[in-house]
Amino acid sequence: MLFTPAEGYLHIETLKEEEANGNFAWAKPSGDLTVVKVVVGGPKTGNYISGDNLVVISTMIQEFEFKKNKYKICPSTAVIGQVREG
């Protein structure tokens, strides 16, 4: 089943900090921020594409289930930055 988020939302999956580019770790513990991977970006914005690693406000992540499939989404306004190889 394919889920396409509405404009302004991203379909995401959460990552362990160590998995984001192999060596990403917080300087101090943060309960408010987490690293996620974009599964499906917003259909019209095009700002973030599938596979991008983003830092988001974790309290804005929502999860729902439809026909035994679980999906995680967050609004694009929850994104505070992108982590990528330079």
C-alpha positions as CSV (number, residue, x, y, z in Angstrom):
1,M,0.0,0.0,0.0
2,L,1.4,3.4,-0.9
3,F,0.8,6.5,1.2
4,T,1.2,10.0,-0.3
5,P,1.2,12.8,2.3
6,A,-0.8,16.0,1.8
7,E,1.0,19.2,1.0
8,G,3.0,20.4,4.0
9,Y,3.6,16.9,5.4
10,L,6.3,14.3,5.0
11,H,6.0,10.5,5.3
12,I,9.0,9.5,7.4
13,E,10.7,6.7,9.3
14,T,12.7,7.3,12.5
15,L,16.4,6.4,12.6
16,K,18.9,5.7,15.3
17,E,21.3,8.6,15.5
18,E,24.2,6.4,14.7
19,E,22.6,5.4,11.4
20,A,22.3,8.9,10.0
21,N,25.4,9.2,7.7
22,G,27.2,6.6,9.8
23,N,28.5,8.8,12.6
24,F,25.8,11.4,13.7
25,A,25.4,11.8,17.4
26,W,24.1,14.5,19.7
27,A,26.6,16.5,21.7
28,K,24.1,16.2,24.6
29,P,20.9,14.2,25.0
30,S,17.9,15.9,23.4
31,G,14.4,14.7,23.9
32,D,13.0,17.4,21.5
33,L,15.0,16.5,18.3
34,T,15.4,13.3,16.4
35,V,16.8,12.2,13.0
36,V,14.4,10.8,10.5
37,K,14.5,9.6,6.9
38,V,12.1,10.8,4.3
39,V,10.0,8.0,2.8
40,V,7.8,10.2,0.6
41,G,8.2,14.0,0.5
42,G,5.4,16.5,0.0
43,P,3.9,16.1,-3.5
44,K,4.1,19.8,-4.4
45,T,7.0,21.3,-2.4
46,G,9.8,19.1,-3.6
47,N,12.0,20.5,-0.8
48,Y,12.8,17.0,0.6
49,I,13.0,13.8,-1.4
50,S,12.9,10.1,-0.5
51,G,16.1,9.1,1.4
52,D,16.9,12.6,2.8
53,N,18.0,12.6,6.5
54,L,16.3,15.4,8.4
55,V,16.5,16.7,12.0
56,V,12.9,17.2,13.2
57,I,11.1,18.2,16.4
58,S,10.2,14.8,17.7
59,T,7.0,15.8,19.5
60,M,5.5,16.7,16.1
61,I,5.8,13.2,14.7
62,Q,2.5,11.4,14.5
63,E,1.8,7.7,13.8
64,F,-1.3,6.0,12.5
65,E,-2.3,2.6,11.3
66,F,-4.4,1.7,8.2
67,K,-5.1,-1.9,7.3
68,K,-2.3,-3.1,9.6
69,N,0.2,-0.8,7.9
70,K,1.8,1.8,10.2
71,Y,2.8,5.2,8.9
72,K,4.8,8.0,10.6
73,I,4.3,11.6,9.4
74,C,5.4,15.0,10.5
75,P,4.6,18.5,9.2
76,S,7.3,20.1,7.1
77,T,7.3,22.9,9.7
78,A,8.8,20.4,12.2
79,V,12.0,20.2,10.1
80,I,14.9,22.2,11.5
81,G,17.6,21.0,9.2
82,Q,19.0,18.4,6.9
83,V,22.0,16.0,7.5
84,R,24.0,15.0,4.4
85,E,27.5,14.3,3.3
86,G,29.4,17.5,2.4
